[in-house]
């Protein structure tokens, strides 16, 4: 199971540039609590912003959608009394590594 199923959300804001360069300046903040999104329109001052969901930070070896799927599947397998898991993946498969990393901690063999 994932140490924490909470996904970090990063907010990217585009700030007005005070330099002669035409390139915009970007501000980056890591939100630790849920915020009400403005739907990408911006904040109350009109600063454009958008949120990025960081599923890649869920687990160091099993991240993204793989981690979420495996975390949801594990309770089902436990309820059914599974002791072994068979999975398919090629050499250096990210899926096989994710299965091994998450399920070895709950005593399932694969």
Order of alpha helices (4+ residues) and beta strands (2+ residues): beta-beta-beta-alpha-alpha
